[in-house]
Amino acid sequence: MPIYEYECVDCGERFELRRGMTDKDDEIECPRCGTKKPRRTFSAFGTGASESTVGSPSESCAPGRFT
């Protein structure tokens, strides 16, 4: 099951929930204020590599490979 991030429209609380892809968002309750007004947000995801082991984007792609 994927983990989705939400933000409450009323109080601004940000929280995560593990939900099935077909589960409806109108069933979700804010853990802080209890209202049922969450908004699914976009989130960045991690790759597992640290910044020190990965060079700049131009260094990580072979020249001419993605033309």
N, CA, C and O of each residue as an XYZ file, in Angstrom:
268
protein
N       0.830     -1.185      0.000
C       0.000      0.000      0.000
C       0.876      1.251      0.000
O       1.873      1.312      0.720
N       0.513      2.234     -0.793
C       1.293      3.475     -0.807
C       0.997      4.352      0.410
O      -0.053      4.237      1.042
N       1.941      5.220      0.714
C       1.766      6.201      1.784
C       1.476      7.542      1.133
O       2.227      7.993      0.267
N       0.393      8.178      1.545
C      -0.003      9.477      1.008
C       0.165     10.546      2.076
O      -0.007     10.288      3.267
N       0.504     11.752      1.631
C       0.607     12.887      2.541
C      -0.627     13.758      2.381
O      -1.126     13.961      1.274
N      -1.111     14.270      3.513
C      -2.310     15.107      3.534
C      -2.038     16.374      4.320
O      -1.135     16.425      5.155
N      -2.833     17.394      4.040
C      -2.823     18.619      4.817
C      -4.269     18.979      5.124
O      -5.112     18.992      4.228
N      -4.558     19.270      6.390
C      -5.913     19.634      6.794
C      -6.219     21.043      6.297
O      -5.422     21.961      6.492
N      -7.358     21.212      5.663
C      -7.775     22.514      5.139
C      -8.091     23.474      6.283
O      -7.892     24.680      6.140
N      -8.586     22.960      7.426
C      -8.974     23.818      8.547
C      -7.790     24.274      9.402
O      -7.633     25.471      9.648
N      -6.958     23.340      9.856
C      -5.904     23.713     10.813
C      -4.494     23.676     10.239
O      -3.561     24.148     10.889
N      -4.311     23.128      9.037
C      -2.992     23.095      8.411
C      -2.111     21.928      8.822
O      -0.968     21.844      8.373
N      -2.601     21.032      9.653
C      -1.833     19.859     10.086
C      -1.444     19.015      8.878
O      -2.278     18.716      8.024
N      -0.165     18.633      8.813
C       0.315     17.744      7.752
C       0.523     16.363      8.366
O       1.117     16.234      9.437
N       0.029     15.331      7.677
C       0.158     13.976      8.191
C       0.208     12.992      7.044
O      -0.155     13.312      5.913
N       0.665     11.781      7.352
C       0.793     10.718      6.357
C      -0.112      9.553      6.735
O      -0.329      9.273      7.914
N      -0.634      8.883      5.716
C      -1.455      7.690      5.927
C      -1.130      6.653      4.873
O      -0.897      6.982      3.710
N      -1.117      5.403      5.287
C      -0.975      4.296      4.344
C      -2.374      3.927      3.895
O      -3.212      3.538      4.708
N      -2.627      4.050      2.593
C      -3.969      3.844      2.062
C      -3.907      3.056      0.763
O      -2.930      3.138      0.018
N      -4.944      2.304      0.504
C      -5.076      1.640     -0.780
C      -5.379      2.671     -1.862
O      -5.922      3.736     -1.566
N      -5.042      2.371     -3.087
C      -5.230      3.332     -4.174
C      -6.702      3.632     -4.431
O      -7.027      4.682     -4.984
N      -7.591      2.734     -4.041
C      -9.020      2.948     -4.279
C      -9.755      3.501     -3.056
O     -10.956      3.761     -3.129
N      -9.046      3.685     -1.927
C      -9.682      4.249     -0.735
C     -10.068      5.700     -0.998
O      -9.356      6.420     -1.699
N     -11.185      6.124     -0.439
C     -11.678      7.483     -0.660
C     -11.113      8.438      0.391
O     -11.039      8.108      1.575
N     -10.717      9.624     -0.064
C     -10.153     10.617      0.842
C     -11.197     11.232      1.769
O     -10.831     11.778      2.810
N     -12.480     11.162      1.430
C     -13.497     11.790      2.281
C     -13.729     11.021      3.586
O     -14.495     11.475      4.436
N     -13.091      9.884      3.755
C     -13.205      9.100      4.978
C     -12.123      9.459      5.993
O     -12.129      8.933      7.106
N     -11.194     10.345      5.631
C     -10.041     10.659      6.464
C     -10.374     11.778      7.438
O     -11.035     12.755      7.088
N      -9.901     11.614      8.666
C     -10.109     12.614      9.709
C      -8.757     13.181     10.133
O      -7.794     12.434     10.304
N      -8.685     14.485     10.299
C      -7.458     15.144     10.737
C      -7.111     14.682     12.153
O      -7.973     14.724     13.031
N      -5.872     14.242     12.402
C      -5.515     13.784     13.742
C      -5.443     14.905     14.778
O      -5.509     14.631     15.977
N      -5.310     16.157     14.347
C      -5.222     17.273     15.291
C      -6.599     17.832     15.651
O      -6.945     17.911     16.830
N      -7.394     18.222     14.634
C      -8.656     18.914     14.927
C      -9.899     18.054     14.706
O     -10.990     18.432     15.134
N      -9.754     16.903     14.043
C     -10.875     15.987     13.881
C     -11.800     16.255     12.701
O     -12.731     15.485     12.467
N     -11.562     17.341     11.948
C     -12.432     17.597     10.802
C     -12.121     16.625      9.680
O     -11.045     16.027      9.639
N     -13.052     16.477      8.791
C     -12.869     15.571      7.657
C     -12.631     16.380      6.388
O     -13.334     16.221      5.390
N     -11.618     17.259      6.446
C     -11.289     18.095      5.296
C      -9.810     17.997      4.935
O      -9.121     19.016      4.894
N      -9.311     16.791      4.673
C      -7.910     16.687      4.275
C      -7.742     17.005      2.790
O      -8.673     16.871      1.996
N      -6.552     17.420      2.446
C      -6.222     17.643      1.038
C      -4.952     16.844      0.782
O      -3.948     17.035      1.469
N      -4.989     15.957     -0.195
C      -3.806     15.174     -0.532
C      -2.769     16.103     -1.139
O      -3.088     16.903     -2.019
N      -1.533     16.001     -0.675
C      -0.479     16.870     -1.161
C       0.548     16.062     -1.941
O       0.637     14.843     -1.799
N       1.308     16.748     -2.754
C       2.408     16.118     -3.457
C       3.614     16.097     -2.539
O       3.807     17.012     -1.739
N       4.417     15.067     -2.648
C       5.582     14.981     -1.785
C       6.794     14.548     -2.589
O       6.676     13.885     -3.620
N       7.947     14.932     -2.100
C       9.201     14.488     -2.699
C       9.487     13.093     -2.167
O       9.055     12.746     -1.068
N      10.192     12.314     -2.918
C      10.521     10.979     -2.445
C      12.033     10.827     -2.390
O      12.765     11.482     -3.132
N      12.483      9.966     -1.513
C      13.911      9.728     -1.357
C      14.380      8.609     -2.263
O      13.609      7.721     -2.627
N      15.649      8.661     -2.622
C      16.219      7.612     -3.459
C      17.122      6.690     -2.676
O      17.522      5.636     -3.172
N      17.451      7.082     -1.439
C      18.326      6.255     -0.631
C      19.789      6.621     -0.768
O      20.607      6.132      0.013
N      20.157      7.461     -1.728
C      21.542      7.886     -1.896
C      21.739      9.200     -1.150
O      20.878     10.079     -1.173
N      22.874      9.315     -0.496
C      23.146     10.568      0.190
C      23.707     11.579     -0.793
O      24.207     11.217     -1.858
N      23.620     12.842     -0.428
C      24.086     13.914     -1.297
C      25.586     13.811     -1.538
O      26.066     14.198     -2.603
N      26.328     13.298     -0.568
C      27.777     13.215     -0.706
C      28.212     12.137     -1.697
O      29.330     12.191     -2.210
N      27.341     11.150     -1.975
C      27.714     10.088     -2.901
C      27.210     10.336     -4.307
O      27.535      9.580     -5.223
N      26.428     11.374     -4.493
C      25.864     11.669     -5.800
C      26.382     13.025     -6.241
O      26.293     14.001     -5.496
N      26.923     13.088     -7.454
C      27.425     14.349     -7.975
C      26.306     15.202     -8.515
O      25.130     14.918     -8.288
N      26.663     16.230     -9.216
C      25.652     17.089     -9.825
C      24.936     16.314    -10.916
O      25.460     15.309    -11.395
N      23.755     16.754    -11.322
C      23.009     16.025    -12.356
C      23.811     15.830    -13.637
O      23.668     14.803    -14.300
N      24.640     16.784    -13.992
C      25.418     16.641    -15.219
C      26.492     15.580    -15.073
O      26.900     14.981    -16.069
N      26.964     15.330    -13.849
C      27.985     14.312    -13.632
C      27.393     12.914    -13.587
O      28.104     11.946    -13.855
N      26.125     12.777    -13.260
C      25.544     11.459    -13.083
C      25.030     10.838    -14.386
O      24.697      9.653    -14.410
N      24.961     11.615    -15.459
C      24.490     11.105    -16.750
C      25.660     11.005    -17.712
O      26.489     11.911    -17.798
N      25.719      9.913    -18.422
C      26.769      9.749    -19.422
C      26.556     10.742    -20.559
O      25.422     10.940    -20.996
N      27.634     11.374    -21.048
C      27.472     12.357    -22.138
C      26.841     11.730    -23.376
O      27.232     10.649    -23.816
N      25.854     12.435    -23.926
C      25.229     11.987    -25.167
C      24.262     10.835    -25.028
O      23.648     10.431    -26.016
N      24.108     10.298    -23.847
C      23.245      9.139    -23.650
C      21.762      9.501    -23.774
O      20.984      8.710    -24.307
N      21.363     10.665    -23.298
C      19.959     11.066    -23.309
C      19.759     12.230    -24.253
O      19.504     13.346    -23.802
N      19.865     12.007    -25.518
C      19.682     13.097    -26.500
C      18.407     12.895    -27.272
O      18.077     13.702    -28.141
